[in-house]
Amino acid sequence: MELTSLTCDILKEMFNISVGKSAKILSEIINKKIRLDVPRIKFLDSKNKDELNSSFSNIPDGTLMLSSISFSQRLNGEAKLIFPANKMKTFINLCLNEENKGAENIEFTDMDFDIIREVGNIILNSIVGEMGNFLDINLNYTLPEVKVFDKEDFKRDIGSKEYFYMLMLYITFIICDTEIEGAIIINLKTKNSYEQLMEILKKMEDDLND
Amino acid sequence: MRFLIVDDSKFTQKITEKYLREKFIDVEITLAGDGEEGFEKYKKLRPDYVFIDLLMPIINGQELIKLIKEKDGESKIFIISADVQKSVKEEMEGYGILGFINKPMDDEKAQYIYDAIIGEGNGTD
């Protein structure tokens, strides 16, 4: 589905602000400078399932670590943070001040899962919460969850859903010399939520054009 | 001084504890992993200050604050949350909390807590 250029611009600005804040938060957690590449946004819905493959081509193959929260009220949906599992091990080591520990072993401990859950919680709250502030709506959240997925299984899972309305943000964090390419997926669970979002964005566009 | 930190993330518990210990020299810190455990520990220990996360299993932070305030209207509570929504902050400020701090804890935020506590005239170090 194509968004108008102004809608795209509003969404980009909204996510630039929130992803920028996320980078600041991550940098505070690991006490290292983080460079963040400006996100590219793509909208994907269940009518265009054939675009799933190309939409996921930027995300590295293999095992993914997925942190998610659900939100409800005026918009109902789920926000997911997806990064390659091997890169997350490096990030976890930085969180624990264990920079010199190798990241070859990608077996995750309970503490690793706790860190990813909490970091995902902080980042996704920043992204979704700032979206709520920007759109002037209130959202309620569920507890964050962490899962490990194979990329192909994850894609298949999305493809099997009858309806989905997804905003995909492709992001790259560069921490020290480690480049972490991943994505944030905001999946609106109902058509009504998608229409609500579009209505709010349309009103913002109209206000800008007045 | 006695502090109680209630957060379901051990990682956040550790970070919050570390920064608070850097500011408050003589402090006893107790940790709880959810709202229910937090309430039990509150009743048992009667800490001087409580630091509560909002999104937690069993009893969430908002319910825990209500329970503590019902038990002890004078309780002194800071919220440490990832929620950045203005509406949530405004709502929680209606519960008579001392402060709403966004995660993660850092030196500046710990200093804010220190100043707020010392400003209250309750600081001992």
Interface residues (C-beta under 8 A of the other chain):
Chain A: K21 I25 E28 I29 C95 M111 D114 I115 R117 E118 V119 N121 I122 N125 S126 G129 E130 G132 N133 N138 L139 Y141 L143 P144
Chain B: D8 S9 K10 F11 T12 I15 L55 M56 P57 S81 A82 D83 V84 Q85 K86 S87 V88 K103 P104 D106
